[in-house]
Amino acid sequence: MPDGNPAPGFARQPDLVMNYAPAGTRVRVTFGGEIIADTETAIALQEADYPVAYYLPRSDVRMDLLRRTDHSTHCPFKGDASYWTLEASGSSAENAVWSYETPFDEAEVIREYVAFYGSKVDAITVG
């Protein structure tokens, strides 16, 4: 893990659980009837009581179907998130994809990975 950009959130909430682990199975994202992402090297993030979020390597994502937006959010445990609108087969889903491009040290494993809002895509199929 890099040293020098620690997440400030853990100083305030040292007991918060954030487990990053290889998903260990195939993860596929579909939107507009197209396969947008398909990988066997996803990272599963279990964060507190939230549902598991799957982060997929950009090399396994149709990045040509994503258009960067100006939207951003900040997580005190992962860093600043950038967003993309997904466009495929005449359909569009605004800010459906996010990524931590310069994550805090504790989240370094998801650098160059993206995640999808399940409510904004046709399906995220695991397994």
C-alpha positions in Angstrom: 0.0 0.0 0.0 1.4 3.5 -0.8 2.4 5.7 2.0 1.6 9.4 2.1 -2.1 9.8 1.1 -4.0 8.1 4.0 -7.8 8.3 4.1 -8.9 10.9 6.7 -12.1 9.0 7.4 -10.3 6.2 9.2 -8.9 8.7 11.7 -12.5 9.6 12.6 -14.0 6.1 12.3 -11.2 3.6 12.8 -13.6 0.7 13.2 -15.3 1.1 9.8 -14.9 -2.1 7.8 -14.0 -1.9 4.1 -12.9 -5.2 2.6 -11.4 -5.2 -0.9 -11.0 -8.7 -2.3 -10.9 -10.4 -5.7 -14.5 -11.2 -6.7 -13.3 -14.7 -7.7 -16.0 -15.0 -10.4 -17.1 -13.5 -13.7 -18.8 -10.1 -13.5 -20.7 -8.8 -16.5 -22.5 -5.5 -17.0 -25.2 -5.0 -19.7 -26.9 -1.8 -20.8 -29.1 -1.1 -23.8 -28.9 -4.7 -24.7 -25.1 -4.6 -25.0 -22.3 -6.0 -23.0 -20.6 -3.0 -21.5 -18.1 -4.9 -19.3 -17.0 -8.5 -18.8 -14.3 -9.5 -16.5 -13.0 -12.3 -14.3 -10.7 -9.9 -12.4 -13.2 -7.6 -10.6 -12.6 -6.3 -7.1 -15.5 -6.8 -4.6 -15.8 -4.1 -2.0 -17.8 -4.8 1.1 -18.2 -1.5 2.9 -19.9 -1.5 6.2 -23.6 -2.6 5.8 -23.8 -1.6 2.1 -24.3 -4.1 -0.7 -21.1 -5.4 -2.3 -19.8 -3.0 -5.0 -17.9 -4.5 -7.9 -15.0 -2.5 -9.4 -14.0 -3.7 -12.9 -10.7 -3.0 -14.6 -11.0 -0.4 -17.3 -9.3 -2.8 -19.7 -12.4 -5.0 -19.5 -14.9 -2.1 -19.9 -16.2 -0.6 -23.1 -14.7 2.8 -22.2 -15.7 4.1 -25.7 -19.3 4.0 -24.5 -18.6 6.2 -21.5 -18.6 10.0 -21.6 -17.0 11.8 -18.7 -19.2 14.3 -16.8 -18.4 17.2 -14.5 -20.1 15.4 -11.6 -17.8 14.4 -8.7 -18.3 13.2 -5.1 -15.9 12.8 -2.1 -15.6 9.8 0.2 -13.4 10.3 3.2 -12.3 6.6 2.9 -11.7 6.2 -0.8 -11.1 9.8 -2.2 -12.7 11.8 -4.9 -14.8 10.0 -7.5 -15.2 10.9 -11.1 -18.3 10.0 -13.1 -19.3 9.0 -16.6 -22.5 8.9 -18.5 -23.1 5.6 -20.3 -24.4 5.7 -23.9 -25.3 2.5 -25.8 -27.9 1.5 -28.4 -29.7 4.9 -28.3 -30.0 4.8 -24.5 -28.2 7.0 -22.0 -27.7 6.8 -18.2 -26.3 9.9 -16.6 -23.5 9.4 -14.0 -24.0 5.7 -14.1 -20.3 4.9 -13.8 -17.7 6.1 -11.2 -14.0 5.7 -10.5 -11.5 6.8 -7.9 -8.7 7.9 -10.1 -6.4 9.1 -7.3 -7.7 7.1 -4.3 -6.4 7.3 -0.8 -3.7 4.8 0.1 -6.2 2.3 1.6 -8.2 2.2 -1.6 -5.3 2.0 -4.0 -6.4 -1.4 -5.2 -9.3 0.2 -7.2 -7.2 2.7 -9.1 -7.9 2.3 -12.8 -11.1 0.4 -12.0 -14.7 1.6 -12.5 -18.0 0.7 -10.9 -21.6 0.8 -12.1 -24.8 1.8 -10.4 -27.0 -1.4 -10.7 -30.1 0.8 -10.8 -28.8 2.6 -14.0 -27.8 -0.4 -16.1 -29.8 -3.4 -17.4 -27.9 -5.9 -15.2 -24.8 -6.6 -13.2 -24.4 -10.4 -13.4 -22.1 -12.1 -11.0 -21.1 -15.7 -11.5 
